Amino acid sequence: MFGDFSMGRGAVEMKKSGALAADDIHKFWHSIFLINSGHAVASDEAKQACKEAIKALYDFGSRNLHDGMVWNWGCSDAAVDARIKKSVPLYDAVSSDGFSEQLYCFALNAIGLDDLSDKRVLDVGCGFGEGLNFASRVFGFQNAVGLDLCRNAIDRANARLSRPGLLFVCGDAEELPFDDGELDIVVNIESSHTYPDLSRFLKEVARVLRPGGYFSHVDLFTDDRYRQFVALKPESGLEWLAETDITDRVKEAIRARMRPGSFLRRALAKQQRDTPMLLRMLSGSLALANFGADFAGHQYTRWERLMQSMFVRMLKRSGSLQPVRFTRYLHHLARKV
Ligand SMILES: C[S@@+](CC[C@H](N)C(=O)[O-])C[C@H]1O[C@@H](n2cnc3c(N)ncnc32)[C@H](O)[C@@H]1O
């Protein structure tokens, strides 16, 4: 996710724009571990600490990822690709590999409506807005809003992409700044695995949707988080219409991105051009993991493995680091009752 580190006094720091200490990375992964362990994060203080850690990493990412670079792990789906090419024929030919766009359009296509142009759409956890911006071109949204916890991401989205009918606001998925029944569609793309209170998020989605409105959700799950998700469905205020396992489609996109010379590899190399060699190798290997390499069973080279273990050893200086094992990538479609 976040290339371009430099090392200083036992920490890993970001060059040029802002700093990211090893401790920040450690806190991020510890939060991801807690949140995905299948239990509600206990206290408000612990929830807040998780959100601060998540925000720090995504703040860093939204300052440093180039336009068109990956926003999510992506999806490779021939039908969605064909659907997109009807309206944006060269979407994957110039400044993107197209997989992140496909994940967005998969989620919107799955709602099954021919025309979404008159719907009021909310993208919760929109990052720096490129997914919603792209989807609004494909589906012709006239009234769409993206929301993210991360102020930098929202500033970047508004500076580059906002226009009449498309804007971005800073906010928390667990406390949506919208009135009851204000929205027709809520999408949530690869974001909810970072929410400490999943129950509250689902109830917020149900609250802001109008009766008959749709919730289209894609995300990765650990086994424990999946069990928690299933247990929360009946009390969410939503009618759950479909669950689709898209693990294979996501893995296919990740594997394409991991290939030598891929768009992602070239983009990462460009981004890290000014980083000293050793740090480039260290952070490059971390970046591959953050783009889903482990999930897709990527065969790291011996050199990549070595760099990764050095990096993990550095992180461990900040405390113990528990592994998080994501086992599936799912799409869920629900409707407000
Ligand atoms: C992996 S990124 C995905 C971004 C975007 N959906 C995409 O697919 O391109 C996850 C995003 O969720 C956001 N996020 C995390 N926790 C959040 C919360 N509690 N409320 C709103 N956004 C949150 C992060 O800041 C980050 O931008």
The ligand as an ORCA input file, in Angstrom:
! r2SCAN-3c Opt
* xyz 0 1
  C      -8.427     -0.024      1.437
  S      -9.056      1.602      1.468
  C     -10.323      1.461      0.254
  C     -10.703      2.790     -0.312
  C     -11.769      2.737     -1.408
  N     -13.003      2.163     -0.938
  C     -11.268      1.949     -2.576
  O     -11.621      0.778     -2.719
  O     -10.526      2.523     -3.346
  C     -10.004      1.678      3.005
  C     -10.532      3.068      3.298
  O     -11.436      2.993      4.416
  C     -11.273      4.178      5.182
  N     -11.784      3.987      6.552
  C     -11.253      3.231      7.529
  N     -11.988      3.313      8.654
  C     -13.023      4.162      8.382
  C     -14.138      4.647      9.129
  N     -14.338      4.276     10.420
  N     -14.990      5.493      8.537
  C     -14.811      5.867      7.241
  N     -13.769      5.445      6.490
  C     -12.890      4.593      7.039
  C      -9.765      4.401      5.153
  O      -9.412      5.705      5.532
  C      -9.449      4.066      3.701
  O      -9.523      5.199      2.895
*
